[in-house]
Amino acid sequence: MAVLVLRLAPEWSDHHGRTTAVARLRQALATIPHPGIDRLSLAGMPVARADGMALIQQDQATLLPLSLLVTLIVLYLILPDWTDVLLVVLTTGFTLVYTFGLMGWLGWKFSILSSVAPVILVTTGTTYSVHPLVRLPRRGRLPDRERFPETFADLFPALAQCCLTTIVGFASLLPIQITLVHEFVAIVGTGVAIAFIVAMTLLPAMVAGLAVDGGPAAASPAQLPVPRRSRRDILRRLLNDFLPQVWRRPRLVLALLGLLMLAGLLAGTHVRVKAYVFDDFWEDSALMQQIRRAEQACLGILPVAVLVEAAPRETVVRHRYLSQAASITAFLRTLPGIGKVDSPTDFIGEVWRLFQEGEGSPPPFPPDESSLSAIFRFMLSAGNLAADQDFLTRDLSTLQIKARLFDLESASAAALLDRIRGALAATADASTTLQLTGTTVMIQETYRQTISSFMQSLGFVIGCTVIVFAWFYRDRTLVGWATAGNLGPLLCTFGFMGWWGIPIKISTITIFGIALGLAVDDTIHFLTVFRQWRARGRTDAEAARRAIVGTARGMVVSSAALFAGFLVLLWSEFEAQYLIGLLLCFNIAIALLFDLAFIPAAVSLWGPASGQSVSAPKGRMPQTTNG
């Protein structure tokens, strides 16, 4: 096996340049005859980045239409009428157009992480439209012209809270010091805000065009009425069978879900941190196999460097600096995680041996100061001081020892880099500065910081969510149960990771803040209606029963839309997006269970004190209607 190392010029270092260069090189390789050679492969970091972006574009071309199709099917099976499905499609479409238009105007680009943004916007945009549509007072299948504005007015505070908490969930990723993550937060946060604005402005305008005069009396909230169209009978019957069990046996419900949380906590103790630089791709994918072949052929693929810097007003063309470089080179070659090591002492040593040719056994390298001066005069006169290897800066102030690492697990890579730093600290003297640098060092430091700040970012989103609950509900009991009901699904998701051996890495830790930001939406809708019934003098149990009946259908529809939208990520070309989709789908399903059972059961038993005044937003009570 032979390796030919090429470097891209700086003007080819952006995405367009990399893609063009890789395409031209592949085309050139295809035209080169290679008798007796089994394979000519183009590999390396620029190739992996170019091919990765091609997979991103392929994913976008597949997943976004698939997400829309699956969401449409779910909505058609659940929403009252096909016109409601059309309204959701239009509002979601406007959200995507506005968001992508803003991205183009600001010059934002898609990356491996932000390529999932369209799917997130489809799902969140759908939920903001679904809640008003399932609560609309209707005459037959069409909205009531006189009463539908009240529905949007009543839902505005709850949807505003949902928008705020969702954005906060994504903002919890900001402590991760990765530009791609920050761009992802900016894109999705902006899109969520646009989805809310569209749902509160464009959607009412379109509903007004379909509305008719007059409307039937509201149905009793004691039971969910069975609609005329049989395709939704199953959902209604399931809710009518399930919900009575919640208010008849609230203590049993709390005990069972408490055990589920405990099981999640215990299983979560088996979760381990395990991250690689190239862990976004499937291990058996063609791109990953190509990367692994290149890693073996090149004896490592991740670059690091040790800089040996001379004291001020000195140059590294001194015996002591080359001695240090030779010592560091020998040490690096003993480390198991490092492949090839390229050192200036190798090159200068070859020149030294040429100087000694024919004179018997050469003296030890590095030579004395006078011999070094002769060697460097020869190299300077040849006009090839660094032999095109960047071993030596032009001002002779710095030597560079270059090495390539294998793609180690993050903990092993961090330990290896720490060991190198320790050796450099022991080797350096007062006249020398030794520095470990390179792309790999930055990547591993980012991994270390990201994983160590995981609890910090999760604590941030939990704290912000509690503040939002406290600001809107002004009741410690409601805030406590709302917080517990949304932390429970996170514990279960953590346990799911431990049970199935899903490790903590960049792609998996990002879902916790996102999941919490999405899960609180249904909690907000339920507690808003619960407070309205309590303000009317109902008991905790009666208010909880009426609130869950009035909001259950909207919860199921919005959660089903979220589940269906993220489900398509299971067909992604990237393992990272697959795990995001899998964990978010699991969390959405568990969060729906907690919103339908845990929180209603808890507030029905231990809600605000019966004598306590509970404020509620102004407006009519939400009611369940036909259709």
C-alpha positions as CSV (number, residue, x, y, z in Angstrom):
1,M,0.0,0.0,0.0
2,A,1.3,3.4,-1.0
3,V,0.0,6.8,0.2
4,L,0.3,10.1,-1.8
5,V,-0.4,13.1,0.4
6,L,-1.9,16.2,-1.2
7,R,-2.9,19.5,0.3
8,L,-5.7,21.8,-0.7
9,A,-4.7,25.4,-1.4
10,P,-6.4,28.0,1.0
11,E,-8.7,29.2,-1.8
12,W,-10.1,25.7,-2.0
13,S,-10.8,25.3,1.7
14,D,-14.5,26.3,1.8
15,H,-17.3,23.9,1.0
16,H,-17.6,24.8,-2.7
17,G,-13.8,24.5,-3.1
18,R,-13.6,21.2,-1.3
19,T,-16.5,19.7,-3.3
20,T,-15.1,20.9,-6.6
21,A,-11.6,19.7,-5.8
22,V,-12.7,16.3,-4.6
23,A,-14.9,15.8,-7.7
24,R,-12.0,16.8,-10.0
25,L,-9.6,14.5,-8.2
26,R,-12.0,11.6,-8.4
27,Q,-12.5,12.2,-12.1
28,A,-8.8,12.3,-12.7
29,L,-8.2,9.1,-10.7
30,A,-10.9,7.4,-12.8
31,T,-8.9,8.1,-16.0
32,I,-5.5,6.9,-14.7
33,P,-4.6,3.4,-15.7
34,H,-3.4,1.3,-12.7
35,P,-2.5,-2.2,-13.8
36,G,-1.6,-4.4,-10.9
37,I,-3.1,-2.0,-8.4
38,D,-6.2,-3.2,-6.7
39,R,-7.7,0.2,-5.7
40,L,-7.1,3.9,-6.0
41,S,-8.9,5.6,-3.1
42,L,-9.3,9.3,-2.4
43,A,-9.5,9.9,1.4
44,G,-8.7,12.4,4.1
45,M,-10.5,15.1,6.1
46,P,-11.4,17.3,3.1
47,V,-12.9,14.2,1.3
48,A,-14.9,13.2,4.4
49,R,-16.3,16.7,4.8
50,A,-17.2,17.0,1.1
51,D,-18.8,13.5,1.1
52,G,-20.6,14.3,4.4
53,M,-22.1,17.4,2.9
54,A,-23.3,15.4,-0.1
55,L,-25.0,13.0,2.4
56,I,-26.6,16.0,4.1
57,Q,-28.1,17.2,0.9
58,Q,-29.3,13.7,0.1
59,D,-30.9,13.5,3.6
60,Q,-32.7,16.9,3.1
61,A,-34.0,15.8,-0.3
62,T,-35.4,12.6,1.3
63,L,-36.4,13.4,4.9
64,L,-38.2,16.7,4.5
65,P,-40.7,15.4,2.0
66,L,-41.1,12.2,4.0
67,S,-41.7,14.2,7.2
68,L,-44.4,16.2,5.4
69,L,-46.0,13.1,4.0
70,V,-46.1,11.2,7.3
71,T,-47.3,14.3,9.2
72,L,-50.1,14.7,6.6
73,I,-51.2,11.1,7.0
74,V,-51.4,11.4,10.8
75,L,-53.2,14.7,10.6
76,Y,-55.8,13.4,8.1
77,L,-56.5,10.5,10.4
78,I,-57.1,12.7,13.5
79,L,-58.2,16.2,12.5
80,P,-61.9,17.0,12.0
81,D,-61.8,17.8,8.3
82,W,-59.5,17.8,5.3
83,T,-59.6,21.6,5.3
84,D,-57.9,21.6,8.7
85,V,-55.1,19.5,7.2
86,L,-54.8,22.0,4.4
87,L,-54.5,24.9,6.9
88,V,-51.7,23.1,8.8
89,V,-49.9,22.4,5.5
90,L,-50.1,26.1,4.5
91,T,-49.0,27.5,7.8
92,T,-46.1,25.0,8.0
93,G,-45.1,25.8,4.4
94,F,-45.1,29.5,5.2
95,T,-42.9,28.8,8.3
96,L,-40.4,26.9,6.2
97,V,-40.3,29.6,3.4
98,Y,-39.9,32.4,5.9
99,T,-37.1,30.6,7.8
100,F,-35.2,29.4,4.8
101,G,-35.5,32.9,3.2
102,L,-34.1,34.4,6.3
103,M,-31.2,31.9,6.3
104,G,-30.4,32.8,2.7
105,W,-30.5,36.5,3.5
106,L,-28.2,36.1,6.5
107,G,-25.9,33.7,4.6
108,W,-26.5,30.8,7.0
109,K,-25.6,27.3,5.7
110,F,-26.8,23.8,6.5
111,S,-24.4,21.5,8.4
112,I,-24.7,17.9,9.6
113,L,-26.5,19.1,12.8
114,S,-28.7,21.9,11.3
115,S,-29.8,19.6,8.5
116,V,-32.4,18.2,10.9
117,A,-33.8,21.7,11.4
118,P,-36.4,21.4,8.6
119,V,-37.9,18.3,10.3
120,I,-38.0,20.1,13.6
121,L,-39.8,23.1,12.1
122,V,-42.3,20.9,10.3
123,T,-43.2,19.2,13.6
124,T,-43.2,22.3,15.9
125,G,-45.0,24.4,13.3
126,T,-47.7,21.7,13.0
127,T,-48.3,21.6,16.8
128,Y,-48.8,25.4,17.0
129,S,-51.5,25.1,14.3
130,V,-53.1,21.9,15.6
131,H,-54.2,23.2,19.1
132,P,-56.3,26.1,17.8
133,L,-57.9,23.8,15.1
134,V,-59.0,21.1,17.5
135,R,-60.5,23.6,19.9
136,L,-62.4,25.7,17.3
137,P,-66.2,26.0,17.8
138,R,-67.8,24.6,14.7
139,R,-71.0,24.5,12.8
140,G,-70.9,21.0,11.3
141,R,-67.3,20.7,10.1
142,L,-66.7,24.5,9.5
143,P,-65.5,27.0,12.1
144,D,-68.1,29.3,13.8
145,R,-67.4,32.8,12.5
146,E,-68.5,34.6,15.7
147,R,-66.7,32.4,18.2
148,F,-63.5,31.3,16.6
149,P,-61.6,34.6,17.4
150,E,-62.1,33.8,21.1
151,T,-60.3,30.5,20.7
152,F,-57.2,32.1,19.3
153,A,-57.3,34.8,22.0
154,D,-57.6,32.2,24.7
155,L,-54.8,30.1,23.3
156,F,-52.4,32.9,22.7
157,P,-50.9,33.0,26.3
158,A,-50.5,29.2,26.3
159,L,-48.9,29.1,22.8
160,A,-46.6,32.0,23.7
161,Q,-45.4,30.0,26.8
162,C,-44.9,27.0,24.5
163,C,-42.9,29.0,22.0
164,L,-40.8,30.5,24.8
165,T,-40.0,27.2,26.5
166,T,-39.2,25.5,23.2
167,I,-36.7,28.3,22.3
168,V,-35.2,28.0,25.8
169,G,-34.8,24.3,25.3
170,F,-32.8,24.9,22.1
171,A,-30.9,27.7,23.8
172,S,-29.6,25.3,26.4
173,L,-27.2,24.1,23.7
174,L,-25.4,27.5,23.6
175,P,-22.8,26.5,26.3
176,I,-21.5,24.0,23.8
177,Q,-18.6,25.9,22.2
178,I,-19.1,24.7,18.6
179,T,-20.0,27.1,15.9
180,L,-22.2,24.5,14.1
181,V,-24.3,24.1,17.3
182,H,-24.7,27.8,17.7
183,E,-25.9,28.0,14.0
184,F,-28.3,25.2,14.7
185,V,-29.8,27.0,17.7
186,A,-30.1,30.2,15.7
187,I,-31.8,28.5,12.8
188,V,-34.3,26.5,14.9
189,G,-35.0,29.2,17.4
190,T,-35.8,31.7,14.7
191,G,-38.0,29.1,12.9
192,V,-39.9,28.3,16.1
193,A,-40.6,32.0,16.6
194,I,-41.7,32.3,13.0
195,A,-44.0,29.3,13.4
196,F,-45.7,30.9,16.4
197,I,-46.2,34.2,14.6
198,V,-47.6,32.5,11.6
199,A,-50.0,30.4,13.7
200,M,-51.3,33.5,15.5
201,T,-51.6,35.7,12.4
202,L,-51.9,33.9,9.1
203,L,-53.9,30.9,10.5
204,P,-56.7,33.0,11.9
205,A,-57.0,34.9,8.6
206,M,-57.3,31.6,6.7
207,V,-59.9,30.3,9.3
208,A,-61.9,33.5,8.8
209,G,-62.2,32.7,5.1
210,L,-63.7,29.3,5.9
211,A,-65.9,30.2,8.8
212,V,-69.7,30.2,8.7
213,D,-72.3,32.0,10.8
214,G,-73.9,30.4,13.8
215,G,-72.8,27.4,15.9
216,P,-74.2,24.5,18.0
217,A,-74.2,24.4,21.8
218,A,-71.1,23.1,23.4
219,A,-70.9,19.4,24.4
220,S,-70.6,18.4,28.0
221,P,-66.9,18.2,29.0
222,A,-67.6,15.1,31.1
223,Q,-66.8,12.8,28.1
224,L,-65.2,13.1,24.7
225,P,-67.9,12.9,22.1
226,V,-67.5,10.4,19.3
227,P,-67.3,12.3,16.0
228,R,-69.3,11.6,12.9
229,R,-66.4,10.3,10.9
230,S,-65.4,6.8,11.9
231,R,-61.7,7.2,11.1
232,R,-61.2,9.0,14.5
233,D,-63.5,6.7,16.5
234,I,-60.5,4.6,17.8
235,L,-58.7,7.7,19.3
236,R,-61.9,8.9,21.0
237,R,-62.8,5.5,22.4
238,L,-59.3,5.0,23.7
239,L,-59.3,8.3,25.4
240,N,-62.8,7.7,26.9
241,D,-61.5,4.3,28.2
242,F,-58.2,5.6,29.5
243,L,-59.0,9.0,31.1
244,P,-61.6,7.7,33.6
245,Q,-58.9,5.4,35.0
246,V,-56.7,8.5,35.8
247,W,-59.3,10.3,37.9
248,R,-60.7,7.1,39.5
249,R,-57.3,5.7,40.6
250,P,-54.9,8.7,40.8
251,R,-52.8,7.2,43.5
252,L,-52.2,4.0,41.5
253,V,-51.3,6.1,38.4
254,L,-48.8,8.1,40.4
255,A,-47.3,4.9,41.9
256,L,-46.9,3.2,38.6
257,L,-45.4,6.2,36.9
258,G,-43.2,6.8,39.9
259,L,-41.8,3.3,39.5
260,L,-41.2,4.0,35.9
261,M,-39.2,7.0,36.8
262,L,-37.2,5.0,39.3
263,A,-36.5,2.3,36.7
264,G,-35.3,5.0,34.4
265,L,-33.0,6.4,37.0
266,L,-31.5,3.0,37.8
267,A,-31.0,2.1,34.1
268,G,-29.5,5.5,33.5
269,T,-26.6,4.6,35.8
270,H,-25.3,2.3,33.0
271,V,-25.0,5.1,30.5
272,R,-21.4,5.7,29.5
273,V,-19.6,8.6,27.7
274,K,-18.3,7.3,24.4
275,A,-17.6,9.7,21.5
276,Y,-15.5,9.6,18.4
277,V,-14.6,12.3,15.9
278,F,-16.2,10.3,13.1
279,D,-19.3,9.0,15.0
280,D,-21.9,10.9,12.9
281,F,-21.8,8.2,10.3
282,W,-23.0,4.6,10.3
283,E,-20.0,2.2,11.0
284,D,-20.9,0.0,8.0
285,S,-21.5,2.9,5.6
286,A,-19.4,3.4,2.5
287,L,-18.1,6.7,3.7
288,M,-17.1,5.3,7.1
289,Q,-15.3,2.3,5.5
290,Q,-13.4,4.7,3.3
291,I,-12.4,6.8,6.3
292,R,-11.2,3.7,8.2
293,R,-9.2,2.5,5.2
294,A,-7.5,5.9,5.0
295,E,-6.8,5.8,8.7
296,Q,-5.0,2.5,8.4
297,A,-3.2,3.5,5.2
298,C,-2.0,6.9,6.6
299,L,-1.2,5.5,10.0
300,G,-3.7,7.8,11.6
301,I,-6.0,10.5,10.2
302,L,-6.4,13.1,12.9
303,P,-3.6,15.8,12.9
304,V,-1.8,17.1,16.0
305,A,1.4,19.1,16.3
306,V,4.0,20.0,18.9
307,L,5.5,23.4,18.5
308,V,9.0,24.0,19.9
309,E,9.4,27.8,20.2
310,A,12.8,29.4,20.9
311,A,13.4,32.1,23.5
312,P,13.0,35.7,22.4
313,R,15.8,37.0,20.0
314,E,16.9,33.4,19.5
315,T,16.4,30.8,16.8
316,V,15.7,27.1,17.0
317,V,18.8,26.4,15.0
318,R,20.6,25.4,18.2
319,H,21.7,22.1,19.6
320,R,19.4,22.2,22.6
321,Y,16.2,22.8,20.6
322,L,16.9,19.9,18.2
323,S,17.7,17.7,21.2
324,Q,14.3,18.6,22.7
325,A,12.6,18.0,19.3
326,A,14.4,14.6,19.0
327,S,13.4,13.6,22.6
328,I,9.7,14.6,22.0
329,T,9.7,12.7,18.7
330,A,11.0,9.6,20.3
331,F,8.4,9.9,23.1
332,L,5.5,10.4,20.6
333,R,6.5,7.2,18.7
334,T,6.1,5.2,21.9
335,L,2.4,6.1,22.4
336,P,-0.1,3.4,21.1
337,G,-2.7,5.9,19.9
338,I,-0.4,7.8,17.6
339,G,0.4,6.5,14.1
340,K,2.9,8.4,11.9
341,V,5.1,11.1,13.4
342,D,6.9,13.6,11.1
343,S,9.7,15.5,12.8
344,P,12.2,18.2,11.7
345,T,14.9,16.1,13.3
346,D,14.2,13.3,10.8
347,F,14.8,15.7,7.9
348,I,17.8,17.4,9.4
349,G,19.2,14.1,10.4
350,E,19.1,12.9,6.8
351,V,21.1,16.0,5.8
352,W,23.5,15.3,8.7
353,R,24.1,11.8,7.4
354,L,24.8,13.1,3.9
355,F,27.4,15.4,5.4
356,Q,29.1,12.4,7.1
357,E,29.0,10.0,4.1
358,G,32.2,8.1,3.6
359,E,33.7,9.2,6.9
360,G,32.9,6.0,8.9
361,S,30.5,5.9,11.8
362,P,28.7,9.4,12.1
363,P,28.7,11.1,15.5
364,P,25.4,11.1,17.4
365,F,22.6,13.4,16.2
366,P,21.9,16.2,16.8
367,P,25.4,17.5,16.0
368,D,27.3,20.4,17.6
369,E,26.6,24.1,17.0
370,S,29.2,24.5,14.3
371,S,28.0,21.4,12.3
372,L,24.4,22.7,12.7
373,S,25.4,26.0,11.2
374,A,26.9,24.2,8.2
375,I,23.8,22.1,7.7
376,F,21.5,25.1,7.8
377,R,23.7,27.1,5.5
378,F,23.5,24.2,3.0
379,M,19.7,24.1,3.4
380,L,19.3,27.8,2.9
381,S,21.5,27.8,-0.2
382,A,19.5,25.0,-1.6
383,G,16.4,27.2,-1.2
384,N,14.5,24.4,0.5
385,L,14.8,25.1,4.2
386,A,11.7,23.2,5.3
387,A,11.6,20.7,2.4
388,D,7.9,21.7,1.8
389,Q,7.0,20.1,5.1
390,D,6.5,23.2,7.3
391,F,8.9,21.8,9.8
392,L,10.5,25.2,10.4
393,T,9.1,28.7,10.3
394,R,10.8,31.2,8.0
395,D,12.1,33.3,10.9
396,L,13.6,30.1,12.4
397,S,11.7,30.7,15.7
398,T,9.7,27.5,15.8
399,L,10.1,23.9,15.0
400,Q,7.0,21.8,14.3
401,I,6.6,18.1,15.1
402,K,3.6,16.7,13.3
403,A,1.8,13.5,14.2
404,R,-1.4,11.7,13.2
405,L,-3.8,10.1,15.8
406,F,-6.1,7.2,15.2
407,D,-9.8,8.0,15.9
408,L,-9.8,7.0,19.6
409,E,-12.8,7.1,21.9
410,S,-13.0,10.6,23.5
411,A,-11.9,9.6,27.0
412,S,-8.9,7.7,25.6
413,A,-8.0,10.6,23.3
414,A,-8.3,13.1,26.1
415,A,-6.0,10.9,28.3
416,L,-3.5,10.6,25.5
417,L,-3.4,14.4,25.0
418,D,-3.0,15.0,28.7
419,R,-0.1,12.5,28.8
420,I,1.6,14.4,26.0
421,R,1.0,17.7,27.8
422,G,2.6,16.3,30.9
423,A,5.6,15.1,29.0
424,L,6.0,18.5,27.4
425,A,5.8,20.2,30.7
426,A,8.6,18.0,32.0
427,T,10.8,18.5,28.9
428,A,10.5,22.3,28.6
429,D,13.1,24.6,30.1
430,A,13.3,28.3,30.7
431,S,14.4,29.1,27.2
432,T,11.8,26.9,25.4
433,T,8.1,27.0,24.9
434,L,6.4,23.7,24.0
435,Q,2.8,23.8,22.8
436,L,0.4,21.0,21.8
437,T,-1.8,22.2,19.0
438,G,-3.8,21.0,16.0
439,T,-7.4,20.4,14.8
440,T,-7.6,17.2,16.9
441,V,-6.7,19.0,20.1
442,M,-9.4,21.6,19.5
443,I,-12.0,18.8,18.7
444,Q,-11.1,16.8,21.9
445,E,-11.2,19.9,24.1
446,T,-14.6,20.8,22.6
447,Y,-15.8,17.2,23.4
448,R,-14.4,17.5,26.9
449,Q,-16.0,20.8,27.6
450,T,-19.3,19.8,26.0
451,I,-19.7,16.6,28.0
452,S,-18.6,18.3,31.2
453,S,-21.1,21.1,30.6
454,F,-23.9,18.7,29.9
455,M,-25.4,19.0,33.4
456,Q,-24.9,22.8,33.3
457,S,-26.9,23.1,30.0
458,L,-29.6,20.8,31.3
459,G,-29.8,22.7,34.6
460,F,-30.1,25.9,32.6
461,V,-33.1,24.7,30.6
462,I,-34.8,23.2,33.7
463,G,-34.2,26.4,35.6
464,C,-35.6,28.6,32.8
465,T,-38.6,26.3,32.5
466,V,-39.3,26.5,36.2
467,I,-39.0,30.3,36.0
468,V,-41.5,30.4,33.1
469,F,-43.9,28.1,35.1
470,A,-43.6,30.3,38.2
471,W,-44.1,33.5,36.2
472,F,-47.3,32.3,34.6
473,Y,-48.9,30.1,37.3
474,R,-47.8,31.8,40.5
475,D,-48.4,28.7,42.6
476,R,-45.7,26.5,44.0
477,T,-47.8,23.3,43.9
478,L,-48.5,23.7,40.2
479,V,-44.9,24.6,39.4
480,G,-43.7,21.6,41.4
481,W,-46.0,19.1,39.7
482,A,-45.4,20.6,36.3
483,T,-41.6,20.3,36.8
484,A,-41.8,16.7,38.1
485,G,-44.1,15.7,35.2
486,N,-41.6,17.0,32.7
487,L,-38.4,15.7,34.4
488,G,-40.0,12.2,34.6
489,P,-39.8,11.6,30.8
490,L,-36.2,12.8,30.8
491,L,-35.3,10.2,33.4
492,C,-37.1,7.5,31.4
493,T,-35.2,8.6,28.3
494,F,-31.9,8.4,30.2
495,G,-32.9,4.9,31.3
496,F,-33.7,4.0,27.7
497,M,-30.2,5.0,26.7
498,G,-28.7,2.9,29.5
499,W,-30.9,-0.1,28.7
500,W,-30.1,-0.1,25.0
501,G,-26.4,0.9,25.4
502,I,-26.7,4.3,23.7
503,P,-23.7,6.4,24.8
504,I,-23.5,10.0,25.8
505,K,-21.9,12.0,22.9
506,I,-22.5,15.2,21.1
507,S,-25.5,14.1,19.2
508,T,-27.3,12.4,22.2
509,I,-26.8,15.1,24.9
510,T,-28.3,17.7,22.6
511,I,-31.7,16.0,22.7
512,F,-32.4,16.6,26.5
513,G,-32.9,20.3,26.3
514,I,-34.8,20.0,23.0
515,A,-37.0,17.2,24.5
516,L,-37.9,19.3,27.6
517,G,-38.6,22.3,25.5
518,L,-41.0,20.3,23.3
519,A,-42.6,18.2,26.1
520,V,-43.7,21.2,28.3
521,D,-46.2,22.3,25.6
522,D,-48.9,19.9,26.5
523,T,-48.3,20.6,30.2
524,I,-48.9,24.3,29.6
525,H,-52.1,23.7,27.7
526,F,-53.5,21.4,30.5
527,L,-52.5,23.7,33.4
528,T,-53.9,26.7,31.6
529,V,-57.3,25.1,31.4
530,F,-57.0,23.6,34.9
531,R,-56.5,27.1,36.3
532,Q,-59.5,28.4,34.5
533,W,-61.7,25.7,36.0
534,R,-60.2,26.3,39.4
535,A,-60.9,30.0,39.1
536,R,-64.5,29.2,38.6
537,G,-64.7,27.5,41.9
538,R,-64.3,23.8,40.9
539,T,-62.5,21.4,43.2
540,D,-59.0,20.2,42.2
541,A,-60.4,16.8,41.1
542,E,-63.2,18.3,39.1
543,A,-61.0,20.9,37.5
544,A,-58.4,18.3,36.5
545,R,-61.1,16.1,35.0
546,R,-62.6,18.8,32.9
547,A,-59.2,20.2,31.9
548,I,-57.9,16.9,30.7
549,V,-61.1,16.2,28.7
550,G,-60.8,19.6,27.1
551,T,-57.2,19.3,26.2
552,A,-56.5,15.6,25.7
553,R,-57.3,15.5,22.0
554,G,-55.1,18.4,21.3
555,M,-52.3,16.8,23.3
556,V,-52.6,13.5,21.3
557,V,-52.8,15.2,18.0
558,S,-49.8,17.5,18.6
559,S,-47.7,14.7,20.1
560,A,-48.6,12.4,17.2
561,A,-47.5,15.1,14.8
562,L,-44.2,15.5,16.7
563,F,-43.7,11.7,16.9
564,A,-44.4,11.2,13.2
565,G,-42.2,14.1,12.2
566,F,-39.2,12.9,14.1
567,L,-39.8,9.2,13.2
568,V,-38.6,9.9,9.7
569,L,-35.1,10.6,11.1
570,L,-34.8,6.8,11.7
571,W,-34.2,6.6,7.9
572,S,-31.3,9.1,8.0
573,E,-27.9,8.4,6.5
574,F,-26.3,9.7,9.7
575,E,-26.3,7.7,12.9
576,A,-26.3,11.0,14.8
577,Q,-29.7,12.0,13.3
578,Y,-31.0,8.4,13.8
579,L,-30.3,8.6,17.5
580,I,-31.8,12.1,17.8
581,G,-35.0,10.8,16.1
582,L,-35.1,7.6,18.2
583,L,-34.6,9.4,21.6
584,L,-37.0,12.3,20.8
585,C,-39.7,9.8,19.6
586,F,-39.4,7.9,22.9
587,N,-39.4,11.0,25.0
588,I,-42.5,12.4,23.2
589,A,-44.4,9.2,23.8
590,I,-43.5,9.1,27.5
591,A,-44.1,12.8,27.9
592,L,-47.6,12.4,26.5
593,L,-48.3,9.6,29.0
594,F,-47.1,11.9,31.9
595,D,-49.3,14.8,30.6
596,L,-52.4,12.6,30.3
597,A,-51.9,10.7,33.5
598,F,-49.2,11.9,36.0
599,I,-49.9,15.6,36.1
600,P,-53.7,15.4,36.1
601,A,-53.6,12.7,38.8
602,A,-51.2,14.8,40.9
603,V,-53.1,18.1,40.8
604,S,-56.4,16.3,41.4
605,L,-55.0,15.0,44.7
606,W,-52.6,17.8,45.8
607,G,-53.5,20.8,43.7
608,P,-53.7,24.4,45.1
609,A,-55.4,24.6,48.5
610,S,-59.2,24.6,48.2
611,G,-59.4,28.0,49.9
612,Q,-56.7,29.5,47.7
613,S,-57.7,32.0,45.0
614,V,-56.4,30.9,41.6
615,S,-56.2,33.5,38.9
616,A,-57.0,32.6,35.3
617,P,-56.7,34.3,32.0
618,K,-59.7,36.1,30.8
619,G,-61.8,34.5,28.2
620,R,-64.4,31.8,27.7
621,M,-63.8,28.3,29.0
622,P,-62.4,25.8,26.4
623,Q,-65.1,23.3,25.4
624,T,-65.1,20.1,23.5
625,T,-67.3,20.3,20.4
626,N,-68.3,18.0,17.7
627,G,-66.1,17.6,14.8
